[in-house]
Amino acid sequence: MIICIASGKGGTGKTTVATNLARSLSGDVQLLDCDVEAPNAHLFMKPEFKHNEKITTPVPEVDLERCDFCGKCGEICQFSAITVIGQKVLTFPELCHSCRGCLMVCPREAISERGRELGLLQKGLSGPVEFIHGRLRIGEAMSPPLIEAVKGYIDPEKTTIIDAPPGTSCPVIVALKGSDFALLVTEPTPFGLNDLKLAVGAVRILEIPLGIIINRSDVGDDRVVTYAKEEGIPVLMEIPNDRKIAEAYSRGIMLVDVDPTMKARFQALHKKIGELIP
């Protein structure tokens, strides 16, 4: 079972849900932090990393001795990552989406590939939980390949929990794809509701079963609950706005360690999700 924890905006408690759910389950569990631009699940899980791997993406390299400067490589590139100007070929690796189109159309086979570093993948253990996350290189804009590399470690024999990036852009879609269930974390505020609607739209396009968790449920208003009822989306759990929870979070302490009764609630959440998956 692959459960992806997502949200329409940052700061809703997505990582809180992901880490506490992983900690609460027994058996074979793995937590994948795919929020590679700002990973922070490790601050709570405190894993002991056993494996470090640099992740690269292929970008073109041109052999000018073989190139006849026909310009076909630049014509096929939709991102202007390679272009021909006179007797020069300019490449812009940061713009390259690694589609390999330029290699395929080059009539002289003058284009080869080299790896451009995207970031670091780390793998280890947090107690019995297998923990994997990616750290995007500072200044790097291409996070989807790193997210895919993290997801490459999904074990179909385990319950996999994915902490997705916030929002509804390409990195989120990459994290969501292939999941058995999407758990959307929101808060009962106008901003929370607006971004929840965007997230619901994205998940429905992907045709993934979904449910909602309302964090800080006793602030704001009831419009999130009303929306969920109108859309036929189950609200699977509500987490109260508790000062001791916020204080523990600021110190990297798990919710289930602050309130032991929450462990049973997260276990019940997992059971509900299992019942909702076709």
N, C-alpha and C positions, 0 to 999 in steps of 0.2 A: 504494500500500500504506500502510495506517494501522496503526502499531504503538503500542499504549498500554502504557506502563510503569507498573505499579501495585504496591501492597503492602498487606498487611493492617494494618500499623502504620508509624509514622514511624521514621526512623533506620536503615532496612535497607540503604540504598545505592541507592535508586530513582533519584535525580538523578544519581548517579555513572554508572549504567548508561545513562541517557537521553543525557547529554551526551557520553560517550565513544563511544556508538554513532553519534550524529550526526556527531561529528568524524571517525570512521573511514570513513564511507561516501563514495564518490565519486558524481558526478552531482548531480541536482537533489534536495536534501534540505532539509526544514524541521523545526525543533524548536519545539514549542508547550509552554510551561510553563503548565499549567493548575492548578498548586498555588497559586492566586491569594491564599490567605491568608498564605502564607509562601514566595513565589517566591525561588529561589536559583540556578537554572540559569545566570542571567546572570553570576554571580560566577565561573563557570568558562568560559563561552563568550565573555564580554567583548564583546558586540555593540556596534556603532555604531548607535544608534537614529536612524531617519529619520522616524518617524511616531509621533505621540502623539495619543491619542483618549480623551476622557472618555466613559465608558459609563454610560448612565442606564437606569432602568426606569420604566414608566408607573405612576403612582399617581393615585387619584381627587381631583378638585377639585370642590366643590359650589357651584352658583349658588343661594344662599339665596332670591333673588327668584323663582326658578322652582320651587323645591322646595315640596312640600306636606306633607313630613314623614310620608310614609306608612310608612316603615320597611322597604320591600322590599329596599333595598340592604343593610341590616344583616342581614336574614334569610338572604340568599344567601351572605354572606361567612362562610366556615368558619374564618377566622383572626381575627375580630373587629377587622378593620382599619378598619371603618366602622360606626357605630351612630347611631341616632336617639334622642335623649332629649328628650321634649317638643317644643319648637320650636327645638331645636339639633341639628346634625349634627356628630358628632365623627369625625375621621379620624386614624388612627395609621399613617403612611406606612411605618414600619419593620416593621410586621406584614404589609403588603400583599404578596401574591404575584403581582400584576399579571395576574390572570385575566380582568379586564374584566367580570366577572359583574355588578357593580353598575351599570355603564353600560348593560348589555343589559336589565336588569329595571326601570330607572327609567322610570315612565310619563310623566314630565314632561320627560325629556331634560335634567335639571338637573345631570347629572354629566359632566364633561369630564376630560381627563387633563393632567397635568404630569409632567415628568421628575424623578426623584430620582436623584442621582449615586450610583453603586455603586463606581466605581473608575476606574483608568486602564489603557488598553491601549497597549502600546508594540510597535513593529515595526521591525526593522532587520536588519543582516547581521553574522555572525561568520565572516569569511572567505567561503567559498562557501555557507555554511549560512544559510538564512533563519531568523531568530529572532523569535518572537512570545510575549509573556507579558502577564498581567494582574496588577495590584496592587489588591487589594480595599481600599476606604476603611477607615481605622481605625474600629472600632466597628460596622462593617457586618456583618450576619449572612447576607445573601442572596448567596452566591457563585455559584450555578448560572447566573444570567443573564450574569455576567461570563465564566464558563467557556464558555458558548455563544457569546459574542461573540468570544473568542479562537479557538474552533473554526470560526467563520465564515470564517476566513482559510485554511482547509485547501485546498490546491491538489491536485486529483486527478491532476495530471501529475507530482507529486513524491512521494518517499518521506517520509511524515509520521511523526514521532516525537512522541508526547504524554507529557509528564511529568505524571501524574495526582496528585491529592491523596492522602494516605495514608488508610487505613481502608476502610470499606465503606458510608459514608453517601451521601446524595443527591449531593453534589458529585462523588464518585468515579463514581457511576453515569452522571452527565452526561458526564464525561470519557471513560468507556469506550464509551458508546453509539456505534454506527457504526464501531467499529474492526474491522480485519480480523484482528488478533491481540492477545492480552493477554499481556504478559510480566510475571510476578509475581516480585518480588524479595523474598527472605526470608533469614533467618539460622538456623543449626542450633541453636536454643535452644528451650526449652519455650514461651516467649512467641512466638517467631517461628513455630513450628509451629501454635500455637493461632490466631494471626491469619491465617496462610496459609490455613488451612481455611475461615475466614470469607470471605476473598477469592476462593477457588476457588468457593465456593457462589454468590457474587454473579456471577462471570463465567459460570458455567454457566447461571444463570437467563437471562442475556443471550445465551446460545448463541454465545459467541465462542471460537474455538480458543485454547488457552493453553499456556504452557510456564513453567518455573521457572528462575530463576537463584539460586544459593546464594552469598551474600556472606559473607566471613570463614568460608569453608568448613571450615577446619581447627581450628575451636573447637567446643565443644558436643558433640553426639552425632550419630548417623546416622538419627535418627527422621524427619527431613525426607525423606531419600532413600527410606526404607522406605515412608513415606506416599505419595510420588510414584509408586513402583512399584505399590503397591496400587490407586491411583486411575488408573493408566495415563497419568500426566502426565509428559512428557519433561523431564528436567533438562538444560537446554541449555548451561549454563555454570556454572563454579565460580570464584569469585575468592578468593584466599587472604587470610589475616589477616596483612598485611605492614605493618610499622611505617613503611616509607618511603612506602607508599601513604597511610597515615593522615596523615603529616606533610605530604605534598604537598597532600592534601585541605584541611588546615587553612590552607594558603596560597593556595588557589584554583587549584592546578595540576592539570591533567588527568592521569588515570591513564595514558593512551596516551603522554603526554610523559615520564612517569617510567619506564615500561617499554615501549619501542617494540614489543616482541613482542605486546603486548596489542592493537595495531591489527589484526593479522591474525586474532586470536581474535574480535574484535568483528565483523569482516567475515564470518568463518565463521558466527557467530551469526546474522547477517542472512540468510545463505544458508539456514541450517537453518529459520529462520522462514518464508521463502518456500516451502520444500518442504512445510511443515505447513499452509499455507493452502489450503483446498479450491479 
